[in-house]
Amino acid sequence: MITSIPPTYETPTPVDLPRADISAIAENVRKKVGYGPGDPLEPVVVKLGGEIQYVDAGDDSGSIVVEPGRFWICLPNDTSLVRDRFTIAHELGHYVLHYLYQNQRNHRNIAYLRAQRYGSDQAEFEANWFAAAFLMPAPLFREMFKQSHKNLYAVAQYFAVSPQAAQVRAESLNLRE
């Protein structure tokens, strides 16, 4: 009887790029997949070869599992749509930065990757920077912030994110209310 050895999943290794470079990668990916502000993210995930699964929350506030040729993003059943959207974009950040980028640009050989959305290490910061830039591209964010007379609720609604996400993005772009 032959038994297979279960794969060993790596955890994300930071790419150690500045926030501006990660934002540029996110905006490039956004353009390549044809994502516009407020668009659904599920088609993006499918286009990239993944799927979304909803799970009982427990300790999982969002995670991604990557295997050769496929990945899936797990979301808790009990969170809001805007929270899920940021989580999906965050997990896509792990996929793009800590799997694709590491394998292609840094010549790593990562076959299996697992990331859970908790903690505050550099890889988590990078995934958050990616998510913010993907969902709220800087030039358009600045324009909407100005057009809305700095109304973060209106900006958040336009980008289909939480007011808290819009506030953090405004602060990261040095915009003041």
ZAGUBA-226566 format. One line per 8 residues: number of its first residue (from 1); for each residue x, y, z of N, C-alpha, C. Coordinates in steps of 0.2 Angstrom, whole numbers, plus 2048, in hexadecimal, padded with zeros to 3 digits. Each point is the difference from the previous one (the first is absolute). Example, Ala and Ser with C-alpha at 12.3 -4.5 7.8 and 13.67 -1.06 7.14 Angstrom:
<timars>
1> 842,7E4,827,7FC,806,800,804,806,800 | 7FE,805,7FC,804,806,801,7FC,805,803
</timars>
This chain:
<timars>
1> 804,7FA,800,7FC,806,800,804,806,800 | 7FF,805,7FB,804,806,800,7FC,805,803 | 803,804,804,7FD,806,803,803,806,7FE | 7FD,805,7FF,803,806,7FE,801,805,806 | 805,803,7FF,802,805,805,7FD,806,7FF | 7FC,803,806,7FC,806,7FF,805,806,7FE | 7FE,805,7FC,804,805,7FE,802,805,807 | 806,803,7FF,802,804,805,7FE,807,7FE
9> 7FC,804,803,7FE,807,7FF,804,805,803 | 803,804,7FB,804,806,803,7FB,805,802 | 803,804,804,7FC,807,802,804,805,7FC | 7FC,806,7FF,802,805,7FC,807,803,802 | 805,801,7FC,806,803,801,7FF,807,7FD | 802,805,804,7FF,807,7FD,805,801,7FA | 7FD,804,7FB,804,802,7FA,804,806,802 | 7FF,803,805,805,806,803,800,805,7FA
17> 7FB,802,7FD,7FF,806,7FC,7FD,806,804 | 802,806,7FD,7FC,805,803,7F9,800,7FF | 7FC,804,804,7F9,800,7FF,7FE,803,7F9 | 804,805,7FD,7FE,802,7FA,801,7FB,7FA | 805,7FC,801,801,7FA,7FB,7FA,7FB,800 | 7FE,7FE,806,7FB,7FC,801,7F9,803,7FD | 7FF,806,802,7FB,803,7FD,800,800,7F8 | 806,801,7FD,800,800,7F9,7FF,7F9,7FD
25> 802,7FB,804,7FE,7F9,7FE,7F9,7FF,800 | 7FD,802,806,7F8,7FF,800,7FD,804,7FB | 802,806,7FE,7FC,804,7FB,801,7FC,7F9 | 806,7FE,7FF,801,7FC,7FA,7FC,7FA,7FF | 800,7FC,806,7FB,7FA,800,7F9,802,7FE | 7FE,805,804,7F9,803,7FF,7FE,801,7F9 | 805,804,7FD,7FF,801,7F8,800,7FA,7FC | 804,7FC,801,801,7F9,7FC,7FA,7FC,801
33> 7FD,800,806,7FA,7FC,801,7F9,804,7FE | 801,806,7FF,7FA,804,7FE,7FC,802,806 | 802,801,805,7FC,801,806,7FF,808,801 | 7FA,802,801,7FE,807,801,7FE,801,807 | 800,806,803,7FE,801,807,7F9,7FD,801 | 7FF,7FD,805,7F9,7FD,802,7FE,7FA,7FC | 804,7FE,7FB,7FE,7F9,7FD,801,7FA,804 | 7FC,7FB,7FF,800,7FA,804,807,7FD,7FF
41> 803,7FD,805,807,7FD,800,800,7F9,7FE | 7FA,7FC,801,800,7F9,7FE,802,7FF,7F9 | 7FE,804,7FB,803,7FE,7F9,807,801,800 | 803,805,804,807,801,800,804,7F9,803 | 7FD,7FE,805,803,7FA,803,7FF,7FA,7FB | 7FB,7FF,7FD,7FF,7FB,7FB,805,801,7FA | 800,806,7FE,805,801,7FA,807,7FE,802 | 802,801,806,807,7FE,802,801,7F9,802
49> 7FA,7FC,7FF,801,7F9,802,7FE,7FE,807 | 7FC,804,803,7FE,7FE,807,7F9,800,801 | 7FE,7FF,806,7F9,7FF,802,7FF,803,807 | 7FA,802,802,7FE,802,806,7FC,7FB,804 | 802,7FF,806,7FC,7FB,804,7FE,804,807 | 7FA,7FF,802,7FE,802,806,800,7FB,806 | 803,802,805,801,7FB,806,7FD,803,806 | 7FF,7FB,805,7FE,802,807,806,804,803
57> 7FF,806,803,806,804,801,805,7FD,805 | 7FE,7FE,806,805,7FE,804,806,805,801 | 806,7FD,7FF,806,805,800,802,803,7F9 | 7FC,7FE,7FB,802,802,7F9,7FC,806,7FE | 803,806,800,7FD,806,7FE,802,801,7F9 | 802,7FB,7FC,802,801,7F9,806,7FC,7FF | 801,7FC,7FB,806,7FD,7FE,801,7FE,7F9 | 806,7FE,7FE,801,7FE,7F9,804,7FA,800
65> 7FE,7FB,7FC,804,7FA,7FF,802,7FF,7F9 | 806,800,7FE,803,7FF,7FA,803,7FA,7FE | 7FE,7FC,7FB,803,7FA,7FE,802,801,7F9 | 804,7FC,7FD,802,801,7F9,7F9,800,7FB | 800,806,7FD,7FA,800,7FB,7FA,802,803 | 7FF,802,806,7FA,801,803,801,804,807 | 7FB,803,802,800,803,807,7F8,801,802 | 7FF,801,806,7FA,802,803,800,804,806
73> 7FC,805,800,7FF,805,805,7FA,7FE,805 | 802,7FF,806,7FB,7FE,805,7FD,807,804 | 7FA,801,800,7FD,805,803,7FB,7FE,806 | 800,803,805,7FB,7FE,805,7F9,802,7FE | 7FB,7FC,802,7F9,800,7FF,7FD,807,803 | 803,802,805,7FC,805,804,803,807,7FF | 803,802,7FB,803,807,7FF,7FC,804,7FB | 801,806,7FF,7FD,804,7FC,803,800,7F9
81> 7FC,802,7FB,802,800,7F9,807,805,7FF | 800,806,803,806,804,800,806,7FD,803 | 7FF,7FD,806,805,7FC,803,803,7FA,7FB | 7FB,7FD,7FE,802,7FA,7FB,804,803,7FA | 7FE,805,7FD,803,803,7FB,808,802,801 | 801,803,806,807,802,802,804,7F9,801 | 7FC,7FB,803,804,7FA,802,802,7FD,7F9 | 7FB,7FF,7FB,802,7FD,7FA,806,804,7FD
89> 800,807,800,805,803,7FD,807,7FF,804 | 7FF,800,806,806,7FE,804,803,7F9,7FF | 7FC,7FB,7FF,802,7FA,7FE,803,7FF,7F9 | 7FD,804,7FC,803,801,7F9,807,803,800 | 801,804,805,806,803,801,805,7FB,802 | 7FE,7FB,805,805,7FB,801,801,7FB,7FA | 7FB,7FF,7FC,801,7FC,7FA,805,803,7FB | 7FF,807,7FF,804,803,7FB,807,801,803
97> 800,803,806,807,802,802,804,7FA,803 | 7FD,7FC,804,803,7FB,804,801,7F9,7FC | 7FC,7FF,7FB,800,7FA,7FC,803,802,7F9 | 7FC,803,7FC,802,802,7F9,807,804,800 | 800,805,803,806,805,800,806,7FC,803 | 7FF,7FD,805,806,7FC,803,803,7FB,7FB | 7FB,7FC,7FD,802,7FB,7FB,803,803,7FA | 7FD,805,7FD,802,803,7FA,806,805,800
105> 800,804,805,805,806,801,805,7FE,804 | 7FF,7FC,806,805,7FF,805,802,7F9,7FF | 7FE,7FC,7FA,802,7FA,7FF,800,7FB,805 | 7FB,800,804,7FE,7FB,805,7FD,7FA,7FD | 7FF,7FB,804,7FC,7FA,7FD,7FB,7FE,806 | 7FB,805,800,7FB,7FF,805,7FA,7FC,7FC | 7FE,7FA,802,7FB,7FC,7FD,7FA,801,804 | 800,800,807,7FB,800,804,800,806,805
113> 7FB,804,800,800,806,805,7FA,800,804 | 800,802,806,7FA,801,804,801,806,804 | 7FB,805,800,801,806,804,7F9,801,803 | 800,802,806,7FA,801,804,800,808,802 | 7FB,803,800,7FF,807,801,800,802,807 | 806,7FF,803,800,803,807,808,801,801 | 801,804,805,807,801,801,802,807,7FD | 806,802,801,802,806,7FE,808,800,7FE
121> 801,7FB,7FC,807,800,7FE,801,804,7F9 | 805,800,7FD,802,804,7FA,7FB,7FD,7FA | 800,7FA,7FF,7FC,7FD,7FB,7F8,802,801 | 7FE,801,806,7F9,802,801,7FF,807,7FE | 805,804,802,800,807,7FE,800,801,7F8 | 804,7FC,7FD,801,800,7F8,7F9,7FE,7FD | 7FD,7FB,803,7F9,7FE,7FD,7FB,805,801 | 800,804,806,7FC,805,801,801,806,7FB
129> 806,802,7FF,802,805,7FB,7FE,7FE,7F9 | 800,7FA,7FE,7FE,7FE,7FA,7F8,800,7FF | 7FD,7FE,805,7F9,801,800,7FD,807,800 | 803,804,804,7FE,807,7FF,801,803,7FA | 806,7FF,7FD,801,803,7F9,7FC,7FC,7FB | 7FF,7FA,800,7FC,7FD,7FB,7F8,802,801 | 7FE,801,805,7F9,802,801,7FF,807,7FF | 805,804,802,7FF,807,801,806,804,7FC
137> 801,7FF,7FA,806,803,7FC,801,807,802 | 806,802,802,802,807,802,7FD,805,7FC | 801,801,7FA,7FE,806,7FC,7F8,800,800 | 7FD,7FB,800,7F8,800,800,7FE,801,807 | 803,7FE,805,7FF,801,807,800,808,801 | 806,803,7FE,801,807,801,7FA,804,7FD | 7FE,7FE,7FA,7FB,803,7FC,7F9,800,804 | 7FF,7FA,802,7F9,7FF,803,800,803,807
145> 806,800,804,800,804,806,7FF,807,7FF | 803,803,7FB,7FF,807,7FE,7F8,801,7FE | 7FE,7FC,7FC,7F9,801,7FD,7FB,800,805 | 801,7FB,805,7FB,7FF,805,801,805,806 | 804,805,7FF,802,805,806,802,7FC,806 | 805,7FB,7FF,803,7FD,805,7FB,7FB,804 | 7FA,7FF,7FD,7FB,7FB,804,802,7F9,7FF | 803,7FD,806,803,7F9,7FF,7FA,7FB,7FF
153> 7FA,802,803,7FB,7FB,7FE,7FE,800,7F9 | 800,805,7FD,7FF,800,7F8,805,7FD,7FD | 807,801,802,805,7FD,7FC,800,7F8,802 | 7FF,7FE,806,7FF,7F9,801,7FB,7FD,7FC | 7FA,803,7FF,7FB,7FD,7FC,802,800,7F9 | 803,804,7FD,802,800,7F9,805,7FA,7FF | 804,7FF,805,805,7FA,7FF,7FE,7FA,803 | 7FA,800,803,7FD,7FA,803,804,7FD,806
161> 803,805,804,804,7FE,806,7FD,803,806 | 803,7FE,806,7FD,803,806,803,807,801 | 7FC,804,803,803,807,802,807,7FF,803 | 801,7FB,804,806,800,804,806,7FE,7FA | 7FF,7FC,7FB,805,7FF,7FB,801,806,7FC | 7FB,804,7FF,800,806,7FC,804,805,804 | 7FF,800,807,804,805,804,807,7FE,800 | 802,7FA,801,807,7FE,800,803,801,7F9
169> 7FD,7FF,7FB,802,802,7F9,802,808,800 | 7FB,804,802,801,807,800,806,802,804 | 801,7FD,806,806,801,804,806,7FE,7FD | 800,7FA,7FC,806,7FE,7FD,802,804,7FA | 7FB,804,7FD,801,804,7FB,801,808,802 | 801,800,806,801,807,804,7FA,805,7FE | 7FA,7FD,800,7FA,804,7FF,7FD,801,807 | 7FE,806,801,7FD,802,807,7F9,802,7FF
177> 7FC,7FE,805,7F9,802,800,7FF,807,801
</timars>
